[in-house]
Amino acid sequence: MDTILFILIPIFVIVVYFILRGNTSKSKNMVKLTEEERDLLLKRVHFYQQLNDENKLKFEDKLAAFLGYVRIEGVGITIESLDRVLVASSAIIPVFGFEDWRYKNLTSVLLYPDTFNKDFQFEGGERSILGMVGEGYMNGQMILSRSALLIGFSNAVDKENTAIHEFVHLLDKSDGATDGVPDNLMKHEYTRPWVKMIHQEMQHIKKGKSDINPYAITNEAEFFAVVSEYFFEKPQQLKDKHPELYHILSETFLQDPAKK
């Protein structure tokens, strides 16, 4: 008996140590929102405005957790509170329905002052990129145009939000392939109908018979990101005009934003 205790006690101590160390690490990474940041949420983030008090607190907790493990860095600009709030909100909106989502494929968001080119230059000509999820040596990073970020949260008329678009790409990528079919989020029975809907709607867009942004016909991954923007920016409109698309997206994101 003494021999067993002699073996088990050190193991128990080691297990407790690592549990406590993990909890301490999490608490160190947790960022508390300031009153200024909460005020910015109320003024600038429509999704947050529509939530009840309980879900507002839930949104704030998720946003604070995100800011605790993802760095937001300025390239040619100084990061302000509004930048942090809008970038983090863009990340939380698509995953708000998930109990405990962490962007394991993201370490930092680089905010550029304006559009940039394929060589990541934001000065000179040939600059048309608004946002990008990094690949290769840029893996784990996202680049966003600050001007596009601000426009995405200031225009209540259109159905576009560049930052949400890029975070949806990250969700799509989380199953190992950025292909427009988020296998680890979408129920298996929806996969084939979803792919069929993508190609049917692409044909409608090509013929000018759809209100979905034509950029969606680039490929399946861009279709998923573009329609997801529409889903979060103009949910009732998407539900009215494209009920089947809306239904699958609602089941995938575990949200029904048209009800808010």
VOLO-351878 format. One line per 10 residues: number of its first residue (from 1); for each residue x, y, z of C-alpha. Coordinates in Angstrom, 3 decimals, padded with zeros to 6 digits. Each point is the difference from the previous one (the first is absolute). Layout:
BEGIN
NUM) X/Y/Z ~ ... .
END
This chain:
BEGIN
1) 000.000/000.000/000.000 ~ 002.796/002.385/000.969 ~ 001.716/-000.731/-003.306 ~ -003.140/000.877/-001.974 ~ -000.417/003.261/001.926 ~ 003.664/000.767/-000.564 ~ -000.617/-000.231/-003.759 ~ -003.435/001.671/-000.159 ~ 000.676/003.067/002.169 ~ 002.735/001.472/-002.260 .
11) -002.183/-000.660/-003.056 ~ -002.915/001.789/001.684 ~ 002.212/002.974/000.885 ~ 001.277/000.247/-003.591 ~ -003.536/-000.143/-001.454 ~ -001.235/002.712/002.384 ~ 003.039/002.149/-000.843 ~ -000.691/-000.101/-003.733 ~ -003.720/000.688/000.490 ~ 000.757/003.028/002.164 .
21) 002.696/001.197/-002.397 ~ -002.464/-000.279/-002.892 ~ -002.654/001.961/001.862 ~ 002.550/002.649/000.978 ~ 001.107/000.295/-003.634 ~ -003.590/000.455/-001.139 ~ -000.661/002.680/002.602 ~ 003.154/001.869/-001.025 ~ -001.154/000.029/-003.613 ~ -003.501/001.194/000.846 .
31) -000.497/003.664/-000.863 ~ -002.603/002.092/001.793 ~ -001.999/002.364/-002.206 ~ 000.150/003.667/000.898 ~ -003.047/002.247/000.242 ~ 001.205/001.708/-003.169 ~ 000.007/-003.329/-001.858 ~ -003.517/-000.881/001.226 ~ -001.172/003.424/-001.108 ~ 001.533/-000.582/-003.456 .
41) -001.810/-003.337/-000.236 ~ -003.308/001.724/000.708 ~ 000.632/002.768/-002.493 ~ 001.700/-001.842/-002.859 ~ -000.920/-003.707/-000.005 ~ -003.575/-000.615/-001.161 ~ 000.170/-003.742/000.771 ~ 000.804/000.794/003.656 ~ -002.700/002.673/000.190 ~ -002.678/-002.572/-000.879 .
51) 000.934/-002.405/002.814 ~ -001.807/-000.243/003.328 ~ 001.910/000.841/003.191 ~ 001.046/-003.597/000.656 ~ 001.347/-000.482/-003.509 ~ 001.738/003.378/000.087 ~ 002.030/-001.274/002.970 ~ 000.673/-003.246/-001.868 ~ 001.216/001.988/-003.032 ~ 002.260/002.133/002.207 .
61) 001.543/-003.097/001.610 ~ 000.702/-001.594/-003.379 ~ 001.445/003.250/-001.321 ~ 002.258/000.381/003.051 ~ 001.204/-003.599/-000.372 ~ 000.839/000.591/-003.677 ~ 002.002/003.121/000.839 ~ 001.878/-002.075/002.559 ~ 001.496/-002.414/-002.517 ~ 000.108/001.902/-003.317 .
71) 002.257/003.013/-000.495 ~ -001.305/002.938/-002.023 ~ 002.886/001.950/-001.483 ~ 000.125/003.106/-002.167 ~ 002.157/000.270/-003.123 ~ 000.505/003.679/-000.734 ~ -002.693/000.916/002.534 ~ -000.505/000.104/003.765 ~ -002.606/-002.454/001.274 ~ -002.901/001.700/001.782 .
81) -002.754/-001.363/002.231 ~ -002.494/000.084/-002.870 ~ 002.316/-002.139/-002.143 ~ 000.256/-002.628/002.731 ~ -003.745/-000.044/000.617 ~ -000.935/-000.305/-003.684 ~ 002.595/-002.648/-000.841 ~ -000.991/-002.086/003.022 ~ -003.721/000.454/-000.745 ~ 000.614/-001.229/-003.548 .
91) 001.536/-003.129/001.487 ~ -002.743/-000.627/002.565 ~ -003.087/000.630/-002.156 ~ 000.407/-003.176/-002.142 ~ 000.774/-002.218/003.031 ~ -002.420/001.542/002.491 ~ -002.239/-003.070/-000.163 ~ 002.843/-002.370/000.939 ~ 000.531/-000.750/003.665 ~ 003.782/000.290/000.113 .
101) 001.683/000.828/-003.308 ~ 003.665/000.947/-000.257 ~ 001.700/000.997/-003.256 ~ 002.853/-002.483/000.252 ~ 001.185/000.994/-003.491 ~ 000.510/003.670/000.906 ~ 002.640/001.764/002.110 ~ -000.138/003.590/-001.250 ~ -001.997/002.455/-002.096 ~ 002.013/002.610/-001.904 .
111) -001.943/003.174/-000.668 ~ 001.071/002.025/-003.047 ~ -001.161/003.585/-000.530 ~ -001.665/-000.768/-003.339 ~ -000.101/-002.490/-002.867 ~ 003.184/-001.907/-000.830 ~ 001.449/-002.149/-002.789 ~ 001.082/-003.636/-000.234 ~ 003.456/001.009/001.272 ~ -001.624/001.548/003.113 .
121) 000.846/003.556/-001.087 ~ -002.518/002.693/000.921 ~ 001.535/002.832/-002.021 ~ 000.165/000.505/-003.746 ~ -002.223/-001.467/-002.701 ~ -001.612/-003.404/-000.498 ~ -001.464/-000.092/003.497 ~ -003.376/-001.726/000.077 ~ 000.124/-002.505/002.880 ~ -002.200/000.796/003.009 .
131) 000.830/-003.032/002.133 ~ 001.925/-003.258/-000.125 ~ 000.538/-003.134/002.072 ~ 003.719/-000.780/-000.009 ~ 001.473/-003.114/-001.608 ~ 003.514/-001.438/-000.027 ~ 002.383/002.155/002.019 ~ -002.979/002.252/000.856 ~ -001.969/-002.925/001.419 ~ -001.727/000.864/003.271 .
141) -000.391/003.650/-000.969 ~ -002.794/002.032/-001.504 ~ 000.413/003.326/-001.780 ~ -002.840/002.518/-000.060 ~ -000.436/003.469/-001.441 ~ -001.029/002.398/002.764 ~ -002.097/002.018/-002.438 ~ -001.886/-003.160/-001.031 ~ -000.422/-000.982/003.660 ~ -001.594/003.349/000.822 .
151) -002.242/-000.027/-003.072 ~ -001.219/-003.498/000.850 ~ -001.356/001.234/003.335 ~ -001.230/003.422/-001.131 ~ -002.119/-000.849/-003.055 ~ -003.463/-001.189/001.025 ~ -001.194/-000.192/-003.613 ~ 002.135/-002.667/-001.667 ~ 000.617/-003.638/000.927 ~ 003.789/000.057/000.007 .
161) 002.529/-000.159/002.825 ~ 003.597/-000.772/-000.987 ~ 001.171/-000.989/003.481 ~ -002.850/-002.476/000.554 ~ 000.750/-001.361/-003.492 ~ 003.612/-000.759/000.967 ~ -000.915/-001.597/003.324 ~ -002.454/-002.270/-001.821 ~ 002.923/-001.078/-002.203 ~ 001.821/-000.956/003.206 .
171) -002.987/-002.063/001.135 ~ -000.080/-001.680/-003.403 ~ 003.737/-000.673/000.270 ~ -000.306/-001.527/003.482 ~ -000.826/-003.444/-001.442 ~ 003.221/000.052/-002.041 ~ -001.384/001.243/-003.324 ~ -001.311/003.425/-001.041 ~ -002.599/-001.388/-002.392 ~ -003.321/001.602/000.951 .
181) -001.175/-003.116/001.863 ~ 000.776/000.266/003.744 ~ -000.125/-003.721/000.744 ~ 000.651/000.408/003.714 ~ -002.913/002.450/000.367 ~ -002.596/-001.061/-002.553 ~ -002.215/-003.023/000.646 ~ 000.855/-002.847/-002.337 ~ -003.520/-000.134/-001.457 ~ 000.333/003.616/-001.188 .
191) 003.310/-000.419/-001.832 ~ -001.309/-001.245/-003.351 ~ -003.020/002.368/-000.099 ~ 002.360/002.868/000.893 ~ 002.420/-000.752/-002.844 ~ -002.951/-000.307/-002.398 ~ -001.395/003.354/001.176 ~ 003.395/001.670/-000.435 ~ 000.203/-000.954/-003.662 ~ -003.650/000.785/-000.709 .
201) 000.338/003.454/001.525 ~ 003.266/000.625/-001.841 ~ -001.902/-000.533/-003.257 ~ -002.680/002.467/001.110 ~ 002.687/002.566/000.848 ~ 001.676/-000.443/-003.402 ~ -003.365/000.602/-001.704 ~ -000.654/003.110/002.081 ~ -002.926/-001.653/001.790 ~ 001.348/000.207/003.555 .
211) 000.642/002.816/002.459 ~ 003.042/-001.827/001.421 ~ 003.322/001.804/-000.570 ~ 001.506/-001.280/-003.308 ~ 003.320/-000.569/001.798 ~ -001.679/-003.167/001.295 ~ 000.481/-001.743/-003.361 ~ 003.811/000.080/000.432 ~ -000.093/-003.436/001.623 ~ -001.880/-001.985/002.663 .
221) 002.056/001.456/002.869 ~ -000.771/003.568/-001.051 ~ -003.669/-000.886/-000.445 ~ -000.167/-001.246/003.593 ~ 001.736/003.135/001.334 ~ -002.092/002.424/-002.092 ~ -003.324/-001.631/000.903 ~ 001.047/-000.099/003.669 ~ 000.553/003.772/-000.118 ~ -003.535/000.326/-001.360 .
231) -001.302/-002.348/002.735 ~ 001.391/002.150/002.813 ~ -000.422/003.444/-001.552 ~ -003.506/-000.362/-001.502 ~ -001.454/-003.181/001.497 ~ -003.683/000.726/-000.608 ~ 000.678/000.949/-003.611 ~ 001.962/-003.220/-000.592 ~ -002.736/-002.043/001.683 ~ -002.676/001.593/-002.217 .
241) 001.911/-000.301/-003.267 ~ 001.996/-003.185/000.565 ~ -001.794/-002.054/002.700 ~ 001.854/-003.252/-000.712 ~ 003.413/001.659/000.189 ~ -001.055/001.761/003.180 ~ -001.175/-003.255/001.595 ~ 003.274/-001.853/-000.576 ~ 002.075/002.968/001.182 ~ -002.178/000.281/003.103 .
251) 000.576/-003.678/000.763 ~ 003.727/000.347/-000.690 ~ 000.625/003.100/002.128 ~ -002.576/-001.068/002.639 ~ -001.570/003.434/-000.264 ~ -003.242/001.508/-001.293 ~ 000.906/003.703/-000.301 ~ -003.253/000.865/-001.779 ~ -001.759/-000.603/003.328 ~ 001.993/002.604/001.915 .
END
